[in-house]
Structure formats: structure tokens, C-alpha cells
Amino acid sequence: MAAFCCTTARFPLSLPPLRCGAFSLKPVSQRRESLRFGSSFRTVRRLEARGSVLVSCISDYSKTAVVTGNSWDKLILNSDIPVLVEFYASWCGPCRMVHRVIDEIEAMYTGRIKVFILDADKDPQVAEDYDIKAVPVVLLFKNGKKCDSVVGTMPKEFYVAAIERVLDLQN
């Protein structure tokens, strides 16, 4: 089962799917109406001149440790301290925004919680076990049990509040 990005429905069907690597842009006459989701005229002209754009993946700049289905039990369920896991997909733009926040949180809570990321497309069984239907989703675990979750792209304060609730349960 593949997870869906929470903003997939906002993109017109005429746009090519965002994947890792380079993709060609459509001719101007086909794209003008479809670029209403945030691209400025200057950006559109710059991309037209370039002819293609490189889309980077979350794994290209990841500082956070990756967990897989094979290491799930060892790293998450058998952890002696609380664990935060971000479920993401490489093609999901909001997941990249959440990932930046999770990187900041990891630096704030070093030693108090463990932080991991899991690609829901590469490990669909784990995503299915925790009923992940859309990404991004952040789950918090304590003593191998899911304690809290944050669904979608939220401000940093939402994630910090969820972590504090789990840490208060620990005391």
C-alpha cells in the first residue's frame, strides 16, 4: 500500500508527478493555468529558460537516522527511551518541510529521545501496521507502544508539545 501526500489533490492532473531526478517542463501554453499553486512569473520564466529542473529527495540531505522494516523492532519497539518516527515519501513536498522541523527537534532533544525517519513507500508493511494512509505522519513511541501522533504538516510547536507529553508520561 502506497501512502499519499496530504497535498496531492491540490496539484492539477496535467502536471508530471514529482519524482527524484530531472523532468522536463511542459510548454508554456499548457502550463500557465496549472502553475497557480505558488510559482511566481519570474520563477516560471527562469524554469522555462532552463528547460528542466532537478528535484531533490529527502534522502539526499538527511541527517536523521533511517529505520526500516528490518530494524523496526530493534530500534523502535525495544528502545529504552522515547522514540519519534517520521513517516514520509521522497516525492512529498510537505514531508520535506516536516523533515526540516524534525531535524531541529532532534538537535533540541538529543539524549532525551531518539529520532528516526521511515520511507512509507519502501516499507509499506510498517506503514500499514500503524494505519498510515497519508504522509507526513509523526508517531511517538514509549516502551514500544505508540503514545501520540501528529498528522500532516504542522508548526514546530505541535511536535514539541507532543514530545513533552510523552516525556511527562515518562516521569
HELIX and SHEET records of a PDB file:
HELIX    1   1 THR A    8  ARG A   10  5                                   3    
HELIX    2   2 VAL A   28  ARG A   31  1                                   4    
HELIX    3   3 ARG A   32  SER A   34  5                                   3    
HELIX    4   4 PHE A   41  ARG A   50  1                                  10    
HELIX    5   5 ILE A   58  ASP A   60  5                                   3    
HELIX    6   6 TRP A   72  TRP A   72  1                                   1    
HELIX    7   7 ASP A   73  LEU A   77  3                                   5    
HELIX    8   8 GLY A   93  MET A  108  1                                  16    
HELIX    9   9 PRO A  124  ASP A  129  1                                   6    
HELIX   10  10 LYS A  156  GLN A  170  1                                  15    
SHEET    1   A 2 PHE A   4  CYS A   5  0                                        
SHEET    2   A 2 ALA A 134  VAL A 135  1                                        
SHEET    1   B 2 GLY A  21  SER A  24  0                                        
SHEET    2   B 2 SER A  52  VAL A  55 -1                                        
SHEET    1   C 5 ALA A  65  VAL A  66  0                                        
SHEET    2   C 5 LYS A 114  ASP A 119  1                                        
SHEET    3   C 5 VAL A  83  TYR A  88  1                                        
SHEET    4   C 5 VAL A 137  LYS A 142 -1                                        
SHEET    5   C 5 LYS A 145  VAL A 151 -1                                        
END                                                                             
